């Protein structure tokens, strides 16, 4: 028995330092967490002959559906939060839900031959395809704008004729694509700091850091510098032949931009503060790419963005997203005409500065995806008001210990009134200017009705909450859907002559 164990541990140690896992037979893995990514990781490994154990502290009754999706060769140990975190000497694939400063993570460090995230596991398994080269990975890191940039980059690549799959932190886990991709497929992945923290060899072909703002720093025990460094670690293994883009306006990234000068890596910055000598920029009207050889290439105007999609895409933050997506596409050699067409034809996903109807001369905008103050500030600044229009802001939600001082100042500059809901209503109210009319209500339906009254006779009601939604809703999408339904109900009530409750 000890010989078998020694053989297994030797095999695990051998794999730990290799980037291409064409054969995982004889190795043993512990997958911690039975979320979607954990199930996908376990199944991908079991299908390739590895010995796999899944552990999860949640009781079995809550994991029935996940366990049913597991390959029958996977062993399961659940519902034992004080028991072992896994097998000693295993290669561990760890859920993003296990925080680095937690007791569980400390136990895993003591047991593991190596610790990987699910995206790193995909990278190593996928490398066995296409003659050991794997498929090109386009990776999007940062705080805000990741999802929009991810979907926009995928759209640009499809516009150029690429087969594209999208996953990672949004959509499907990457491991579900192992062995399922065509020869010329491109993988576009939104990657979180939680996932990057346990990456060591992950190497995208094209990557970007969109921006940095305080969010989820609790996962790093309040260490903001560690949070920033982990976001930027998306480029840690990139080198010759790869393309990296980074926000050139973000002061939190200044040190990391400077460090890139010594790297053998093709990189460029993007900025909305003008047109740089090299990189991507915006002059207030037109988006430009400057390859660095003296020429300036026009990509289109801000007014062009989304004009051939569901609705025009507004806001300086979306200009930033467009530049980031363009940088990613350029990194894979996408033709400029395809990029220009894709910038025009892309549609924003739901709940991101999305028109939600109007009543009289008051327009409603759903920006429920703004789950932190930085995102809400972008939504507020994106609102374009006609002469005489008022902006009424709907904010508040579940507590995440965020700092609302900056968003409070922007609300004071931009809005005529604020209506607040949720756990954070009192704390946000304390950050708003004393002269600003502020009302706190008990439901989103009440908030919609009251905001409509405050916006009269003409204006915009913006749901851009600056908070997560879990105090009242199952997620930001649910919150956005309730907002749209509340607007529709108010439309019907007003059309029928009913007077909304004060």
Phi, psi and omega per residue, in radians:
X1 nan -0.703 3.140
X2 -1.140 -0.549 3.096
X3 -1.131 -0.721 3.103
X4 -1.099 -0.728 -3.132
X5 -1.138 -0.751 3.132
X6 -1.091 -0.686 3.119
X7 -1.114 -0.747 3.129
X8 -1.113 -0.791 -3.132
X9 -1.121 -0.654 3.094
X10 -1.140 -0.709 3.102
X11 -1.122 -0.727 3.121
X12 -1.075 -0.778 -3.137
X13 -1.110 -0.660 3.125
X14 -1.099 -0.759 -3.109
X15 -1.248 -0.528 -3.011
X16 -0.956 -0.643 -3.076
X17 -1.679 0.030 -3.096
X18 -1.709 2.448 -3.137
X19 -1.550 -0.376 -3.096
X20 -1.987 1.961 -3.121
X21 -1.821 1.437 3.106
X22 -1.414 -0.248 -3.127
X23 -2.621 2.009 3.123
X24 -1.950 0.178 3.110
X25 -1.124 2.511 -3.115
X26 1.476 -0.100 3.107
X27 -1.754 2.779 3.137
X28 -2.207 2.468 -3.064
X29 -2.274 2.508 2.890
X30 -1.958 2.155 3.074
X31 -1.785 2.073 -3.075
X32 -1.751 1.982 3.130
X33 1.849 2.188 -3.098
X34 -1.864 0.732 2.927
X35 -1.350 -2.992 -3.116
X36 -1.016 -0.759 -3.089
X37 -1.215 -0.619 3.113
X38 -1.140 -0.751 3.110
X39 -1.095 -0.787 -3.133
X40 -1.100 -0.725 3.132
X41 -1.119 -0.819 -3.117
X42 -1.066 -0.775 -3.110
X43 -1.169 -0.691 3.124
X44 -1.099 -0.692 -3.137
X45 -1.249 -0.777 -3.123
X46 -1.098 -0.658 -3.135
X47 -1.144 -0.337 -3.115
X48 -1.854 0.267 2.971
X49 1.606 0.133 3.106
X50 -1.399 2.734 3.014
X51 -1.567 2.098 -2.973
X52 -2.174 2.297 3.000
X53 -2.073 2.259 3.030
X54 -1.830 2.310 3.069
X55 -2.181 2.544 3.094
X56 -2.706 2.351 -3.089
X57 -1.296 -0.321 -3.109
X58 -1.181 2.646 3.126
X59 -1.153 2.645 -3.069
X60 -1.001 -0.593 -3.103
X61 -1.050 -0.508 -3.141
X62 -1.512 -0.138 -3.041
X63 -2.012 0.202 -3.056
X64 -0.965 -0.825 -3.080
X65 -1.138 -0.719 -3.132
X66 -1.153 -0.773 -3.127
X67 -1.088 -0.634 -3.141
X68 -1.124 -0.413 -3.124
X69 -1.520 -0.123 -3.077
X70 -1.348 2.533 2.962
X71 -0.962 2.408 -3.069
X72 -1.104 -0.299 3.137
X73 -1.434 -0.103 -3.108
X74 -1.496 2.222 3.036
X75 -1.421 2.606 -3.049
X76 -2.291 2.369 3.034
X77 -2.410 1.890 -3.046
X78 -2.298 2.904 3.027
X79 1.276 0.465 -3.089
X80 -2.361 1.278 -3.047
X81 -1.127 -0.311 3.107
X82 -1.755 -0.031 -3.137
X83 -1.463 -3.045 -3.106
X84 -1.142 2.566 -3.136
X85 -1.387 -0.161 -3.126
X86 2.764 -2.923 -3.091
X87 -1.603 2.416 3.110
X88 -1.104 2.343 3.101
X89 1.516 -0.097 3.137
X90 -1.224 2.828 2.855
X91 -1.507 2.154 -3.028
X92 -1.805 2.282 2.978
X93 -1.878 1.993 -2.903
X94 -1.938 2.329 3.084
X95 -1.075 2.526 3.047
X96 -1.071 -0.281 -3.133
X97 -1.300 -0.182 3.134
X98 -1.611 1.873 -3.051
X99 -1.278 2.526 -3.084
X100 -1.049 -0.501 -3.112
X101 -1.628 0.113 -3.120
X102 -1.386 2.813 3.090
X103 -1.061 -0.727 -3.114
X104 -1.053 -0.768 -3.113
X105 -1.144 -0.652 3.083
X106 -1.062 -0.704 3.094
X107 -1.113 -0.736 -3.126
X108 -1.089 -0.734 3.102
X109 -0.994 -0.660 -3.127
X110 -1.301 -0.335 -3.075
X111 -1.759 -0.531 -2.853
X112 -1.455 2.474 2.886
X113 -1.264 -0.638 3.045
X114 -2.765 2.687 3.126
X115 -2.072 2.260 -3.126
X116 -2.227 2.712 2.899
X117 -1.620 2.937 -3.140
X118 -1.125 -0.580 3.135
X119 -1.237 -0.582 3.059
X120 -1.185 -0.693 3.092
X121 -1.059 -0.785 3.095
X122 -1.001 -0.820 -3.109
X123 -0.983 -0.797 -3.076
X124 -1.234 -0.686 3.108
X125 -1.229 -0.709 -3.101
X126 -1.191 -0.467 3.133
X127 -1.021 -0.364 3.135
X128 -1.257 -0.304 3.113
X129 -1.454 2.896 3.059
X130 0.934 0.840 3.071
X131 1.147 0.529 3.125
X132 1.489 0.076 -3.139
X133 -1.682 -0.354 -3.081
X134 1.210 -2.910 3.116
X135 -1.860 2.559 3.107
X136 -1.038 2.329 3.078
X137 -1.934 2.255 3.015
X138 -1.856 2.092 -3.010
X139 -2.074 2.346 -3.098
X140 -2.074 2.026 3.119
X141 -2.045 2.973 3.140
X142 2.288 -3.040 -3.135
X143 -1.699 -1.105 -3.103
X144 -1.908 2.705 3.076
X145 1.455 0.000 -3.069
X146 -1.079 -0.837 -3.061
X147 -1.154 -0.792 3.121
X148 -1.070 -0.782 3.136
X149 -1.108 -0.709 3.119
X150 -1.035 -0.882 -3.084
X151 -1.219 -0.596 3.121
X152 -1.208 -0.739 3.091
X153 -1.078 -0.738 3.096
X154 -1.062 -0.694 3.118
X155 -1.119 -0.735 3.129
X156 -1.119 -0.695 3.139
X157 -1.177 -0.707 3.084
X158 -1.144 -0.655 3.110
X159 -1.014 -0.541 -3.134
X160 -1.542 0.036 3.066
X161 1.697 0.089 3.136
X162 -1.340 2.553 2.877
X163 -1.355 2.217 -3.032
X164 -2.266 2.378 2.931
X165 -2.082 2.528 -3.098
X166 -2.092 2.338 3.127
X167 -2.927 -2.679 -3.093
X168 1.635 -2.143 -3.117
X169 -1.282 -0.242 3.023
X170 -2.163 2.649 3.064
X171 1.220 -2.343 -3.012
X172 -1.557 2.557 3.020
X173 -1.086 2.537 -3.088
X174 -1.116 -0.602 -3.084
X175 -1.087 -0.366 3.071
X176 -1.186 -0.270 -3.139
X177 -1.631 -0.137 -3.080
X178 -1.051 2.193 3.124
X179 1.369 0.015 -3.081
X180 -1.908 -0.016 -2.981
X181 -1.701 2.510 3.029
X182 -1.188 2.860 -3.049
X183 -0.995 -0.667 -3.036
X184 -1.787 0.283 -3.108
X185 -1.205 2.633 3.042
X186 -2.065 2.375 3.121
X187 -1.783 2.088 3.106
X188 -1.894 2.071 -2.985
X189 -2.237 2.188 2.898
X190 -1.388 2.217 -3.085
X191 -2.130 2.324 -3.118
X192 -1.649 2.869 3.048
X193 -1.063 -0.596 3.138
X194 -1.068 -0.716 3.138
X195 -1.281 -0.716 -3.098
X196 -1.193 -0.467 -3.075
X197 -1.016 -0.603 -3.114
X198 -1.867 0.545 2.989
X199 -1.800 2.488 3.080
X200 -2.253 -0.529 -3.102
X201 -2.115 -0.032 -3.104
X202 -0.948 2.151 -3.069
X203 -2.343 1.734 3.055
X204 -1.266 2.783 3.025
X205 -1.435 -0.618 3.125
X206 -2.451 2.339 -3.068
X207 -2.578 2.808 3.141
X208 -2.552 2.600 2.884
X209 -1.948 1.999 -3.009
X210 -1.237 -0.816 -3.120
X211 -3.114 3.100 3.109
X212 -2.360 2.302 2.996
X213 -2.572 2.761 -3.137
X214 -1.138 2.047 3.115
X215 -2.876 2.336 3.106
X216 1.071 0.365 3.128
X217 -1.203 -0.238 3.043
X218 -1.046 -0.520 3.131
X219 -1.124 -0.444 3.121
X220 -1.828 0.407 3.131
X221 0.957 0.634 3.097
X222 1.420 0.072 -3.116
X223 -1.485 1.627 -3.065
X224 -1.151 -0.642 3.131
X225 -1.080 -0.676 3.107
X226 -1.159 -0.664 3.092
X227 -1.058 -0.836 -3.137
X228 -1.100 -0.821 -3.112
X229 -1.048 -0.632 -3.133
X230 -1.234 -0.666 3.070
X231 -1.043 -0.764 -3.091
X232 -1.300 -0.325 -3.130
X233 -1.113 -0.125 3.045
X234 -0.993 -0.463 -3.110
X235 -1.763 0.101 -2.995
X236 -1.012 -0.650 -3.078
X237 -1.753 0.017 -3.101
X238 -1.296 2.650 -3.110
X239 -2.750 -2.557 -3.095
X240 -0.981 2.324 -3.134
X241 1.590 -0.193 3.118
X242 -1.735 2.862 -3.122
X243 -2.305 2.218 -3.088
X244 -2.177 2.424 3.076
X245 -2.212 2.558 -3.068
X246 -2.521 2.537 -3.138
X247 -1.086 2.120 -3.107
X248 -1.518 -0.107 -3.107
X249 -1.774 -0.252 -3.011
X250 -1.419 2.025 -3.104
X251 -1.152 -0.512 3.130
X252 -1.151 -0.328 -3.104
X253 -1.754 0.029 -3.054
X254 -1.000 -0.823 -3.127
X255 -1.077 -0.680 -3.108
X256 -1.294 -0.573 3.047
X257 -1.123 -0.742 -3.138
X258 -1.080 -0.656 -3.124
X259 -1.179 -0.395 -3.121
X260 -1.197 -0.381 -3.093
X261 -1.035 -0.484 -3.110
X262 -1.657 0.109 -3.083
X263 -1.662 2.541 3.005
X264 -1.510 1.241 -3.024
X265 -2.567 2.254 3.068
X266 -1.287 1.977 -3.116
X267 -2.392 2.729 3.065
X268 -2.618 2.674 3.094
X269 -1.721 2.736 3.003
X270 -2.160 2.530 -3.041
X271 -2.525 2.569 3.018
X272 -1.841 0.211 -3.087
X273 -1.803 0.345 -3.124
X274 2.415 -2.980 -3.114
X275 -1.950 2.043 -3.066
X276 -1.366 2.987 3.051
X277 -1.220 -0.465 3.061
X278 -2.623 2.376 -3.134
X279 2.123 -2.683 -3.125
X280 -2.105 2.474 -3.075
X281 -2.636 3.111 -3.064
X282 -2.512 2.221 -3.088
X283 -1.719 0.245 -3.093
X284 1.778 -0.350 3.124
X285 -2.270 -0.840 -2.985
X286 -2.013 2.484 3.026
X287 -1.572 2.370 -3.056
X288 -2.250 2.631 2.917
X289 -2.083 2.245 3.124
X290 -2.046 1.761 -3.075
X291 -1.108 -0.338 -3.138
X292 1.838 0.075 3.139
X293 -1.878 0.347 3.100
X294 1.678 -0.301 -3.138
X295 -1.609 2.674 3.061
X296 -2.105 2.186 -3.061
X297 -1.903 2.056 3.110
X298 -1.321 2.305 -3.136
X299 -1.785 -0.329 -3.088
X300 2.438 3.016 3.141
X301 -1.715 2.858 3.077
X302 -1.066 -0.598 3.119
X303 -1.179 -0.373 3.115
X304 -1.307 -0.426 -2.962
X305 -1.079 2.098 3.096
X306 1.264 0.100 -3.036
X307 -1.164 -0.371 3.087
X308 -1.773 0.158 3.106
X309 -1.782 -2.619 -3.107
X310 -1.134 -0.711 3.114
X311 -2.865 2.725 3.128
X312 -0.971 2.567 -3.108
X313 -1.783 2.029 -3.003
X314 -1.951 2.907 3.052
X315 1.763 2.411 -3.124
X316 -1.096 -0.527 3.114
X317 -1.165 -0.508 3.084
X318 -1.381 -0.458 2.934
X319 -1.078 -0.752 3.099
X320 -1.050 -0.777 3.111
X321 -1.087 -0.692 3.136
X322 -1.125 -0.719 3.109
X323 -1.134 -0.720 3.134
X324 -1.120 -0.775 3.123
X325 -1.112 -0.671 3.111
X326 -1.110 -0.750 3.118
X327 -1.030 -0.722 3.121
X328 -1.107 -0.763 3.136
X329 -1.156 -0.709 3.085
X330 -1.060 -0.603 3.131
X331 -1.089 -0.402 3.076
X332 -1.838 0.236 3.028
X333 1.335 0.432 -3.134
X334 -1.179 2.413 -3.128
X335 -1.096 2.477 -3.089
X336 -1.083 -0.629 3.130
X337 -1.136 -0.655 3.094
X338 -1.154 -0.667 3.104
X339 -1.124 -0.818 -3.140
X340 -1.037 -0.770 3.134
X341 -1.137 -0.682 -3.122
X342 -1.238 -0.531 3.060
X343 -1.152 -0.579 -3.128
X344 -1.391 -0.602 -2.955
X345 -1.701 -0.069 -3.130
X346 -1.261 2.492 3.028
X347 -2.015 2.353 3.084
X348 -1.108 2.525 3.007
X349 -1.147 2.867 -3.081
X350 -1.061 2.668 3.034
X351 1.243 0.404 3.059
X352 -2.199 1.637 -3.109
X353 0.834 0.947 -3.068
X354 -1.842 2.224 3.073
X355 -0.973 2.346 -3.085
X356 -2.135 0.338 3.108
X357 1.917 3.077 3.116
X358 -2.579 2.687 3.056
X359 -2.293 1.971 -3.020
X360 1.091 -2.203 -3.136
X361 -1.793 0.334 3.097
X362 -1.881 2.146 3.122
X363 -1.730 2.553 3.127
X364 -1.996 2.381 -3.095
X365 -2.243 2.230 -3.124
X366 -1.711 1.870 3.042
X367 -2.146 0.796 -3.072
X368 -1.074 -0.383 3.132
X369 -1.163 -0.227 3.122
X370 -1.302 1.447 -3.024
X371 -1.665 0.128 3.040
X372 -2.524 2.873 -3.072
X373 -1.026 -0.678 -3.113
X374 -1.065 -0.742 3.122
X375 -1.181 -0.659 3.121
X376 -1.155 -0.649 3.078
X377 -1.051 -0.739 3.099
X378 -1.069 -0.744 3.116
X379 -1.104 -0.757 3.121
X380 -1.074 -0.753 -3.105
X381 -1.284 -0.331 3.122
X382 -1.358 -0.305 -3.081
X383 -1.238 2.181 3.129
X384 -1.854 1.954 -3.050
X385 -1.771 2.361 3.023
X386 -1.366 2.886 3.137
X387 -1.001 2.253 3.107
X388 1.566 -0.145 3.140
X389 -1.451 2.576 3.082
X390 -1.958 2.586 3.071
X391 -1.870 2.196 3.048
X392 -2.010 2.182 -3.062
X393 -1.723 2.307 2.996
X394 -1.831 2.067 -3.091
X395 -2.348 3.012 3.071
X396 1.880 2.799 -3.123
X397 2.944 -2.537 -3.073
X398 -1.429 2.679 -3.046
X399 -1.349 2.257 3.067
X400 -2.386 0.333 3.086
X401 1.016 0.637 3.135
X402 -1.415 2.808 3.063
X403 -1.668 2.003 -3.068
X404 -1.709 0.147 -3.052
X405 -1.128 -0.742 -3.094
X406 -1.229 -0.781 3.122
X407 -1.137 -0.577 3.075
X408 -1.070 -0.703 3.114
X409 -1.156 -0.700 -3.136
X410 -1.203 -0.682 3.052
X411 -1.035 -0.746 3.111
X412 -1.057 -0.624 3.127
X413 -1.305 -0.655 -2.928
X414 -1.776 -0.540 -2.963
X415 -1.787 2.644 3.063
X416 -1.577 -0.332 3.137
X417 -2.876 2.857 3.096
X418 -2.368 2.467 3.041
X419 -2.147 2.202 -2.990
X420 -2.052 2.533 3.090
X421 -2.325 2.957 2.921
X422 1.447 -3.081 -3.064
X423 -1.068 -0.544 -3.020
X424 -1.606 0.057 -3.030
X425 -0.962 -0.815 -3.097
X426 -1.150 -0.726 -3.090
X427 -1.198 -0.681 3.096
X428 -1.162 -0.738 3.141
X429 -0.983 -0.629 3.130
X430 -1.213 -0.250 3.140
X431 -1.763 -0.016 -3.132
X432 -1.639 2.652 3.136
X433 -1.025 2.489 -3.085
X434 -1.074 -0.514 -3.090
X435 -1.410 -0.182 -3.087
X436 -1.411 2.245 3.043
X437 -1.096 2.159 -3.093
X438 -2.282 2.298 3.079
X439 -2.231 2.481 3.082
X440 -1.988 2.251 -3.098
X441 -2.247 2.958 -2.993
X442 -1.624 -0.190 -3.105
X443 -2.609 2.824 3.104
X444 -1.178 -0.581 3.094
X445 -1.085 -0.780 3.080
X446 -1.091 -0.690 -3.117
X447 -1.099 -0.734 3.137
X448 -1.090 -0.806 -3.121
X449 -1.117 -0.767 -3.094
X450 -1.235 -0.676 3.124
X451 -1.125 -0.659 3.088
X452 -1.043 -0.748 3.119
X453 -1.123 -0.726 -3.120
X454 -1.197 -0.472 -3.115
X455 -1.454 -0.138 -3.123
X456 -1.073 2.578 0.060
X457 -1.520 -0.246 -3.110
X458 -2.609 2.442 3.118
X459 2.939 -2.851 -3.106
X460 -2.268 2.312 2.993
X461 -1.831 2.034 -3.059
X462 -1.950 2.041 2.940
X463 -1.542 1.812 3.106
X464 -2.492 1.363 -2.693
X465 -1.220 -0.358 -3.106
X466 1.196 0.177 -3.065
X467 -2.518 2.729 2.936
X468 -1.194 2.990 -2.922
X469 -1.973 0.059 -2.864
X470 -1.321 -0.029 3.036
X471 -1.317 -0.495 -3.045
X472 -2.266 -0.279 -3.011
X473 -2.368 2.907 3.137
X474 -1.408 -0.213 -3.140
X475 2.992 3.064 -3.101
X476 -1.096 -0.573 -3.134
X477 -1.150 -0.759 3.094
X478 -1.059 -0.754 3.108
X479 -1.044 -0.776 3.122
X480 -1.097 -0.690 3.125
X481 -1.129 -0.718 3.111
X482 -1.127 -0.664 3.095
X483 -1.064 -0.853 -3.139
X484 -1.070 -0.733 3.108
X485 -1.114 -0.669 3.134
X486 -1.168 -0.675 3.085
X487 -1.110 -0.776 3.140
X488 -1.094 -0.716 3.124
X489 -1.121 -0.698 3.118
X490 -1.176 -0.687 3.072
X491 -0.988 -0.806 -3.126
X492 -1.124 -0.728 -3.134
X493 -1.128 -0.748 -3.139
X494 -1.175 -0.734 3.133
X495 -1.106 -0.545 3.135
X496 -1.496 0.033 3.079
X497 1.550 0.060 3.119
X498 -1.291 2.603 3.091
X499 -1.735 2.058 -3.140
X500 -0.985 2.547 3.132
X501 -1.070 2.441 3.109
X502 -1.342 nan nan
